[in-house]
Amino acid sequence: MATATVVRELSPAQAAAQERAALCAQIAEENKARDVLVLDMRGLTPLYDFLVLATAQGKRQMHAISEEIDQRLTQMGDRRHSLEGYQACRWIVQDYGDLVVHLFDPLSRDFYRLDDLWADAPRVDWRRV
C-alpha cells in the first residue's frame, strides 16, 4: 500500500534553504550533471532540511560544480561547514547546515544509492521553486 506524502509548510528559514537547494540543483544541471534531485528531508532527519544529489562524469566536472556552488552560496552570505571527498573525487559532500549537497561519479552514485536510502523523502520540483 502506498503512503501519501504529507506536505508541511515551510518556515521562512526553510523556504530560504529550499531556494538555495534549488539553486544548487540548477548549477549542477547547468554544468551538465545528470540525475539531479532535491529531497525534502524535514521530518526524516534532524540534521538538515534539504539534500541535493547529482551525478558528474569526472573530477573536473565535480570540482567545477562544487566550486561554483560554494562561490554562489558564499556570495549569498552562506558558509560551508565542511567539505569531504574533494581530493579523491569519487564523491563530494558539501555541508551548509540546513542544506547538504552530494556530487557523485556514476559508480559511487550507484554504490551508495542515496536515492533508495531516502526513498521516503519527498522530491522537490526544484525547477519550480
C-alpha angles and dihedrals in degrees: 000000000000117000122222118244112240111222111212124197117253122240114225090260091049091048089053090049090050091051091050090048089052089050090052090050091049091050091050092050093046087055091053099258115158133221093022113186136174115201125197103227097178109126093018101069133009091213100080141349104226135030123199118201126188139161121224128187101230151343097288093051093045091049092047092051094044094048095046092049091051093046093050095045091046089053087054091054097260123135127211111232096195145356123203134180097018096128099042089041101198087116134356124207121196117188118201096168103249091030131050124190121202118191116186139182110234096262093049093047089054093044098049095037095194088167088065095038090056097034090133092060114103113244115236117223090228094181088066100044 
